[in-house]
Amino acid sequence: MAMVTVSMLVSLPTLTSPNPRRVNRFWQTTPKTSSSVMTVASGPASKELATAGVKFAEGEEKLPKVVLTSACGSEADVYLYGGVITSWKVPNGRDLLFIRPDAVFNKKKPISGGVPHCFPQFGPGPMQQHGFARNLDWSVIDSENVQGDPTITLELKDGEYSRSMWNFSFQALYKVTLQTKSLSTELAIKNTDSKPFSFSTALHTYFRAAVQGASVNGLKGCKTINKDPDPKNPLEGKEERDVITFPGFVDCVYLDAPNELHLDNGLGDVISIKNTNWTDAVLWNPYLTMEACYKDFVCVENAKIGNVQLEPGKTWTATQHLSIN
Ligand SMILES: O=P(O)(O)OC[C@H]1O[C@@H](O)[C@H](O)[C@@H](O)[C@@H]1O
């Protein structure tokens, strides 16, 4: 019988939670040395949680995942490895996210697709591309159901592996809420160290798309750092287009992007991508460098490219709200 650790952690950042609600504070997959943690036995395959619409299950290669199901028929999968949302199915059954065909679920590399975290480095930079948060196990510390909408909160803290690259103590809390036609996240990074630190970060969202028909609206006028034509020598510029398409290789950072963009995925969906405090955006399509799948997705990433400076005890928070009409 597999063992699942139940955490009694109770203090969370300010997370919006209207009433009525049902709250459960839960488990993590890796043991912690904390007096507030107790261990219970659970079945290995799947576990219905007391929270409606939140189910703990085995995903690909038996990796643990949480399945969120809303009362109106939308569904999302969140893998604890990387804290990555791998699937967001809206009520018509369409999955608006994309997993690359070369994705592996064996922890040998981050899961390629869905909504991976880039933290504490967007990159390039001194550590591995996009940091370490996408290749560590996150813990579930809370779940609730608000009027039929399931929510979980994941946590990542520093450990030996993260400290080998970035020697700071931190706590990341990631709240994921599924509603009928939307998927919302709130990321809160807290400096739990005694010294200041700085980081950059992004939600590297892979959207399913028909690349030739896909376009993004809302970035006109932004300053750009364009990795096309030469990723090693990005060019600064300004976006002049109302509507950005993906006719070839696209890899561009948009500074001070607006708090709402629209993605037409070329498959019949227009996705609103709203944010607070994700000040920048990134568009990416690898074109022929990923011949097997570039036609099937575009990445539209909410990002914080310039370093966030965080003093001890302080928290940086940003939200992303994806929705369809
Ligand atoms: O690590 P992944 O998922 O393969 O994504 C890599 C790409 O991620 C994008 O965010 C960067 O703008 C690209 O430069 C980079 O190539």
The ligand as an SDF file (V2000), in Angstrom:
LIG
                    3D

 16 16  0  0  0  0  0  0  0  0999 V2000
   12.0950   24.3890  -22.8140 O   0  0  0  0  0  0  0  0  0  0  0  0
   11.0880   24.3200  -23.9300 P   0  0  0  0  0  0  0  0  0  0  0  0
    9.7140   24.0080  -23.4680 O   0  0  0  0  0  0  0  0  0  0  0  0
   11.5610   23.4130  -25.0270 O   0  0  0  0  0  0  0  0  0  0  0  0
   11.0100   25.7620  -24.5570 O   0  0  0  0  0  0  0  0  0  0  0  0
   12.1610   26.4050  -25.0720 C   0  0  0  0  0  0  0  0  0  0  0  0
   11.8150   27.7720  -25.6070 C   0  0  0  0  0  0  0  0  0  0  0  0
   11.1500   28.4880  -24.5860 O   0  0  0  0  0  0  0  0  0  0  0  0
   10.7410   29.8130  -24.9510 C   0  0  0  0  0  0  0  0  0  0  0  0
   10.1360   30.3870  -23.8210 O   0  0  0  0  0  0  0  0  0  0  0  0
   11.9510   30.6210  -25.3290 C   0  0  0  0  0  0  0  0  0  0  0  0
   11.5240   31.9150  -25.7420 O   0  0  0  0  0  0  0  0  0  0  0  0
   12.7080   29.9320  -26.4390 C   0  0  0  0  0  0  0  0  0  0  0  0
   13.8870   30.6720  -26.7270 O   0  0  0  0  0  0  0  0  0  0  0  0
   13.0670   28.5120  -26.0320 C   0  0  0  0  0  0  0  0  0  0  0  0
   13.6760   27.8640  -27.1300 O   0  0  0  0  0  0  0  0  0  0  0  0
  1  2  2  0
  2  3  1  0
  2  4  1  0
  2  5  1  0
  5  6  1  0
  6  7  1  0
  7  8  1  0
  7 15  1  0
  8  9  1  0
  9 10  1  0
  9 11  1  0
 11 12  1  0
 11 13  1  0
 13 14  1  0
 13 15  1  0
 15 16  1  0
M  END
$$$$
